[in-house]
């Protein structure tokens, strides 16, 4: 008899793993505390996801049919410091759309999706995979995200460095533009839900971008925020933890979505073998975690070393100077963090 797998968390990692397991005939129950569709704080920019991983999971068409992103522009406050083509093709798609598509594909494949279902670590047991997003931690940082319906883009992907914060602007489906930023938490006066992100942009010295957002038909329903963010590396334990649950990668890399998808692909073989009785649970956990450490440790470490240069004002100035002088090895750094 095939052992069923339970997945806690119906984001990218959980849903894609569930689809991959169902394609192999493994019974899957997926618990999601929320419902679909929903907006998530996310850069909505997929770069560095191996096509082999996507095909193994059975979701390649959902990713590669998304909007193709090819150009990038970096600015320090209002000054453009770097413009170039991305080293590889990336994809822009909202979590609102992609999560709903994957949830439908999972249920069509015979997976059991339980929305409004919360599972805690006190219920840790063999066959349970944790993919419910970041582990909460005390933090001075806040993440904010919102879509604009008619905002002119200066590149497929824009990165704006501001005072103790930075913002990514990425084109997604249906002419929408996603604005997602990481900021030091501070009092920022906001008269409405859609004004919170522009208020933080103003407080960070990104006034021109704030005005572009205000003029870009902001979608109030897409405005969401998240706190308790920690970028410390999580040590592997006696569980399989996928995507952000295993540790956040610095968002400036644009690698969070790809990491979630890749972690699901790396867990697929050990979980299939466990479900079919070929290995025991401790072996499945060891194999999955070892594969993820080998694949992701270097990129997380390099991203962690670079993150202060993106956030701290004095280091931002030097980074901007290197970029304007053509001395910043952007393609190499992109490759190392992807």
N, C-alpha and C positions, 0 to 999 in steps of 0.2 A: 504494500500500500504506500502511495506517495505521501510524504509529509507535507502539510501545507505550510506556507510562509506568511507571517504577518508583517506588514510594513506600517510603521507609525510615521505619518507625515505624507501628505499628498501633493508635494511640490514637484519640481523637476526630477530630483533623484528618485523619490518614491514612486512616482507614476511611471517613469521610464523603466525602472527596475521591474515593476509589476508587469508591464507590457512584455518585457524580455522573458520573464519567468513564465507567463502564460503561453508565449510562443513555444516554450519547451514542455508544455503540458503540466506545469507545476500549479497546484491550486494556491491562490493568493487572496488574502483579506487585507485591504488597505484602509487604515483609519486616518481620517482627516478631520481636524477640529472645526474647520470652517466649511464653506460650500463653494461651488463654482457658478459663474466666473467671479473672480475677485482681483483687485489690484494689490500688488506687493511692492515693497521698497526694493528696487532692483534696477540696475543699469540697462537691462533689456538689450544687451549687446553680447552676442555669442562669438567668441574668437578662440581658436585653439582646440576645438572639439574634433577629435580624429574621426574621419568618416567611417573607419572600421568599427569604432565603438558605436556610432549611431546605427549602422547597419546591423550590428550584433543585437542591439536592443530593439530593432524594428521601427525606429523613429526617424530615419534619415530623411524621408520625404517631408516630414513636418518641419524640419530645420532648414533644409536646403531650398525649400520653396518660399522661405521668408525673405524679407527685403535684403538685398545684397548691399553691404557697406564696404566702401573701398578707400575713402579718403579721410584723413584726420587733420585736425588743427588744434594746437595748444596755445592758450593765451595766459599771460600773467597780468591780472587785473584787466585793463582794456587793451593791452598791447599783444598782438600776435607774435609769438616767439618761434613757432615751428609749424610747418605745413608739409604734408607728404602723403603719398599713397601708403595704405596699410601694408605690412609685409605679407599678409595673406588675406583672402576674402573673409569677411565677417558677416554676421547676419543680425538684423534688427527685428525683434518681434516682442510684443507686449506679453507679460505674464498673464494678463487678463485673457488673451486669446490662446496662448500656447498651453497653459495649464488646463483650460477647458477642452481643448482638442485632445490632449493626452488622456484626460479623465474619460472622455467618450471612447477613445480607442481602447483603454484598459477594460472598461465594462463590456464593450463589443467583443473583446477577446475572452470574455468569461470570468473576468476578475470581479471580486465582491468589494464594492466601494461603500464604506460606511462614513458618511459625512456627519459632522457634529459629534464625532467620537474622539474622546481624549484618553490617552494611555500615558501612564507615568513610569518612571524608572523603577518604582517599587514593584512593578509587574514584569521585571526583567526575566526572561526565560528563553530557552533554546527555540530557534526558529523565528525570533522577533528581530527585525531590522529597524534601526532608528534613523529617520530621515526628516525630522520635524523642524529643520532650520537651526539657527544658531543656539548655542547654549548661553543663557543669560549671565551677565556679569556686570558689576559696578563699572560705570564708564562715564566719561565727560563728553562723549560724542553722541550726536543725533543724526540719523539718516532721514532725508525727506525726498519725496518723489511726487511728480505730477506730470500729466500730459497737457500739451497745448495742441489745439486743433488746427491752427493756422499760423504757425511760427516759422519764419524764414530761417533755414539752416545755412551756416557758412561752410560746413563740411558734413559728411555722413556721420562722423563722430567728432564732437568738440569736447575739449577738456579745458576748464577754466580754473586757474589757481587763484585763490583769494586769501584773505586774512584768516588763518587758522581754519581752513576748509578748502574743499575743491568740489567741482561739479562736472558731471558728464552730460552731454546733450547728444542724443542718438535718435535717428529717424527710425520709426517703426511702421506698422501697417496703416493703410488708409489715410496717408498724409499726416498722421500724428507724429509729434515729436515728444520724446520722453526726456524729462529733466530730472536728474537724480543727483543729490549731493550729500557729502559727509561734512558736518560742521561741529565746531566746539559748541556745546550747549550754552546758551546765553538768553537773557530776556530779549525777545524780539517782538515788537508790537505788531499784531496781526488782527485786523478787524473781521476777517472771515477765514474760512478753511483754505480757500485758494490763495489767500494772501500770505500764509505762513512761509512758504518757500521763498517768494520774492522778498519778504522781510528779512529772512536769513541771508539772502544774497546781498541785500543792501548792507547788512551788518558786517558782511565779509568784504566789503569794498567792491563788490561785483555789481555796480549800479546799472551799467549798460545792459548786462544780461538780465537783471531784474526787470528793467523796462521792456525788454524784448518779450519776456514771459508775460508781463501784464498786458501787452499789446497782442499777444499770440492766441487769444481766445482760450484761456486756461479752462480745463475740464475739472470742475469742482469735485466730481465723484471719484476722480482718479487721485486726488490728493491724499497721501498717506505718509505716516512717519513711524520711526522705530527708534528705541533707545536701548540701553544695556548692551552696547556693542563692545566686544573684545576681540583683538586680533592676535592674542597669544595662541601659540600652537597647542593643540590638545593632544595629550599622550594617549595612545591606544589603550583600551581596556578590554574587558571580557564581553564586548558587544561589537556588532558591526554598525558603524555610524557613517552615514553618507553625506556628501555635500557639506553645507555649512555646519551640520551637527558635529563633524569631525574637526572643525576649526575654520574660521573665516579667512579668506585671502584678501589682502588690501584691495579695495574696490577700484583703485586707479588702474589696475591691470586689466579690467574688463574680463576677468577669467572666471568669475564666480559661477556663471551658468554652465560654462564648459566643464568646470571641475565637478559640478553636481552630476552632469551626464556621464562623464568619464568614470566617476566613482561607482555609479550604478553598473556600468559595463564591467568594471573590475570585480564586482561582487557577484556577477551573474553565474560564472562557472562554479565557485565554491558553494553557492546556495543551491544550484541545481544538483550538484553531487550530494549535498546533505539531504535534500528533499527526496532523492531516489535511494537513500540509504548507503551510498558509496563511501561517505566519510561521516565522522561524528561532528557535533556542533563545535567543540573547541578547535578542531582542525579547520572547519569552515571559517571561523572567526580569524584564526591565525593567517590563513591563506589570503583572505580578503584584506585584512589590515596590512599585511606585509606588502601586498601589491600596491595599495594606496600610498603607503609610506615611500616606496621606491619611486612611484610615478610623480608624487606631489611635493615631497620634502624640499627639493632644491628650489622649486619655483616659489614655495611659501617663504622659505628663508630669504631668498633674494628680494621678494616683494616686501618682506618685513624690514629689511635693511634700507630699502629705497623709500618706504612710506614717510619717514620723518622729513625727507627732502621735498616731498609733495605738500606736507602740512605746515612746516615751520617757516615763518616769514623770511628769515635771513637765508635759510637754505633754498627757499623758493627763488630768491634773487639770483643766487649763484647758478641754480638749475636753468633759469631763464637766460642768463648770460651765456651759458654753455650751449643752449639750444640755438640762440640767435647767431652764435659764432660758428655753428656747424660742427661743434666738438662733441655733441651728445650722441652716443652710439645707439640711436633709437631702435634700429632694427635688431641689434644684438640684445638689448634690454627686453624688447618685446618677445624675442625668441626664448630668452631665459625665464621669463615669467609666464610662458604658455607651454 
